[in-house]
Amino acid sequence: MRSLERECLNLKSVALRADHARTRERLMALYEICNGKSATQVGRSTGRNPQTVMEWVHRYNRSGMETLKYRHTGGYPPLFH
């Protein structure tokens, strides 16, 4: 198995085990791109702007999977847990 194929399978595996839905969405988008879909196709199927999808790709290429994990960045804490 080639390195790229392993990387694609790893993306899917990590995505399916991700704790947060947004992390799953981002990693599955990369998995789809890795398998030949365009950012436009992935954007259409996820309801995201293709530019957003490309930003995920660039972040992944620059900094790896960790950079795509969802992090709460502000706002009020939730009232109910």
C-alpha positions in Angstrom: 0.0 0.0 0.0 1.4 3.4 -1.0 2.0 6.1 1.6 -0.8 8.3 0.2 -3.3 5.5 0.4 -2.3 4.8 4.0 -2.6 8.5 4.8 -6.1 8.6 3.3 -7.2 5.6 5.3 -5.7 7.1 8.4 -7.8 10.3 7.8 -11.0 8.3 7.6 -10.1 6.2 10.7 -9.3 9.3 12.8 -12.4 11.1 11.5 -14.7 8.3 12.5 -13.3 8.3 16.0 -13.2 12.1 16.5 -14.9 13.5 19.5 -16.6 16.5 17.8 -18.8 16.7 14.8 -16.9 19.6 13.3 -13.6 17.7 13.5 -15.2 14.7 11.8 -16.6 16.9 9.1 -13.2 18.5 8.4 -11.3 15.2 8.3 -13.9 13.5 6.2 -13.7 16.4 3.7 -10.0 15.8 3.5 -10.6 12.1 3.0 -12.9 12.8 0.1 -10.4 15.1 -1.5 -7.7 12.5 -1.0 -10.0 10.2 -3.0 -10.3 12.5 -5.9 -13.2 14.8 -5.2 -12.7 18.6 -5.7 -13.3 21.2 -3.1 -16.4 22.3 -5.0 -17.8 18.8 -4.9 -17.0 18.4 -1.2 -18.4 21.9 -0.4 -21.6 21.1 -2.3 -22.1 17.8 -0.4 -21.4 19.4 3.0 -23.0 22.7 2.5 -19.6 24.5 3.0 -18.0 27.1 0.8 -15.3 25.4 -1.4 -12.9 28.1 -0.1 -13.5 26.9 3.4 -12.7 23.3 2.3 -9.5 24.5 0.7 -8.5 26.3 3.8 -8.8 23.0 5.7 -6.6 21.4 3.1 -4.0 24.2 3.4 -4.1 24.0 7.2 -3.6 20.3 7.1 -0.7 20.5 4.7 0.9 23.2 6.8 0.4 21.8 10.3 -1.1 18.4 10.2 -4.3 16.8 11.6 -4.1 18.6 15.0 -4.9 22.0 13.4 -8.3 20.7 12.2 -9.5 19.6 15.6 -12.5 21.7 16.8 -11.7 24.2 19.6 -14.2 26.4 21.2 -12.8 29.9 20.6 -15.1 32.2 22.5 -18.5 33.1 23.6 -20.3 32.4 26.8 -19.9 29.0 28.4 -22.9 26.6 27.9 -25.7 26.9 30.5 -26.3 23.2 30.5 -23.8 20.4 30.1 
